[in-house]
Amino acid sequence: GQGLPSDARINALTMAGDGVVAGTDRGVFISYDAGEKWQPAQQGVGTESRVLCFATHGGRVFAGTQKHGVLLSDDAGVTWNAANAGLTDLFVRSLVVAGTRLYAGTDREGVFVSENSGFRWTNQRAGLPDSSQVFDLAVVDETVFAGLYSQGLYRWSTERGLWVKIGEVV
């Protein structure tokens, strides 16, 4: 599409309002004509922001970035602000919504959870190996799963308050 940087990969896509939002190695771009023409986000995401993932929650769009943590947009991706209170690992590889919670999978510190739309994050790494790289998060029937780089698949156990490796006897 016209307007996308030729030297940047598209890492993530989402729908927001009337547009398609693309997360690239050079920030966020928006298209209102099914991808024919793209324009950069107006504020809060510079060309140095590598955007890796998106999640939508309560009319908001969240972007996980390589160095800037979680960015939040209340206007369908046009402007962005940091939403990192309590988030101590600003390399966010994955985001997912489960019920009223927003989860962020990070590069070194496992998983963080926000119960207030990204305004405050709490680390939720109990049961995960040290320095867990969470490459993806998913929700199935209200259960959250975390796929770790070369360390397996884990599910959040609400009853036990920790992550349990899939295949281990509990």
N, C-alpha and C positions, 0 to 999 in steps of 0.2 A: 503494500500500500504506500501511496504517496505520503511523505511526511515522516515516515519511520527512518531512524538512522540506519544506513546500510551496513554499518559495522557492529550492530547490536543484535543479540539474540532476543527472541520473545520467550520469556520464561514462564509466564502465566497469563491467563485471560479470564475475565469475568464480565458479566452484564451488570450495568448500573444505570438506573434511570432509562433514558432513551439511547444510551451508548454502549459500545464495547470498550472495555478498559484493558490495555495491554501493559504488563510489567516486563520491562526490558533491562538489559545491562546498562542502559543509559536513562533510566527513569520510567515514568508513567506516560502513556500516550492514550488518547481517546479518539474513537471514530463514531460518527453519527450516521454513517452511510454504509454500514455493513463491511467496513474495512477498506473501502476505496481510498479515503483520505484520512490522515491522522494528524492530531495536534498534540503538543506536549501539555501536560498538566500545568496550570498557571502558577501555582505557588506551593512551596514546601517539599518538592521533589526535584532536586537538581539533577544534572546529567551525570553526576558521580554516584547516584543512588542505583545500585543493582537490586531490582525488585524480583523476588523469587516466587512469591505466592500471594494469593488473595483469599479473603473470606468475607462474607457479608453477614451482618447481624443487626437486626432492628433498624433497617434503613441506612446503616453505615457500611462503608467499605473499608476493610483493613488490608494493609499491604505488609508483608514480611520482607525485610531487606537484609543485605549482607553486612552492612556496617551501621545502619541507622535504626535498628530494631523494628518496631511496629509503627507504621504511619496510619493515620485515620483520616477519612474523608466523609464529611456530612453532606456533600453536594455532588454525589455521583462521580467522584474522581477528579473533579476540576481543581480543588485545592486540598492540601494535605497538611497535617500537623503530627508531631511526634506523640505517641501514646505509650511511653516507656516507664512510667513510675513503678518501681519494684523489679523491672526487667534488667537483670544484671548481665545477660549475654545478648548483645545487639546483633548477632548473626542469626536471624530467624529464617529457618528453612521451610517451615510448614505452619499453616494455620487451619483450624477447624472449629466449627461451632457444634456444641452438643447441648441441647436444651437452652438454658440461659447462660451457659458458660462459653467462653472463648479460650481455646488452647493454642499455645505457640510452641512448636518444636524448635529447639535451638542447636547450635553447632557444638557446644561444649558443656552446657549445664542442664541437659535434659529438657523437661517440659515445664512450662509456666501456664498458669490458669488465671483468667480474669472473670470475676463474677459481676462486673459493673461496666461492661462494654469497653474494656481496654483502658479504663482510667487508673487501675491499680492491678499489678501482677504479683502472683505468689508462686514461688518455685514448688513444683510437685514432682520431685525426682526420686522419692522414696521407692526403693526396689530396682531402680535402674543402675547399670554399671557406672562407675566414675567416668567422667568426661564423655557422656553419651552424646553422640551425634544423631539427632532425630531427623531422618530424611523425609518422613511422611507421617501424617496423622490421618485417621479415618474414624468414622462413627458407624456402628452397626447396631441397630436396636438399642440405642442409648448407651452402648458400651464404647469407650474410646480405646483405640489401638494406636500404638507407636511403632513404626518401623525404624530400627536403628541400623546404622552403617556397620556391617560385618559383625553385629552382636545380636541379631535375631528380632523377633516380633514380641511385643509386650501388650498386655491389656490392663486398663485401670480397674482395680478391684475396689469398689466403693466400700464394701464390707470390711476389707482389711486396711484400707487407706494407703495402698501402695500399688506399684506396677508389678505384674506377675508375668514371667516369661511364658509364652505359649509353649506347651509341651512339657513343662515341669509339673510334677505332682505337688498339689497344695493340700 
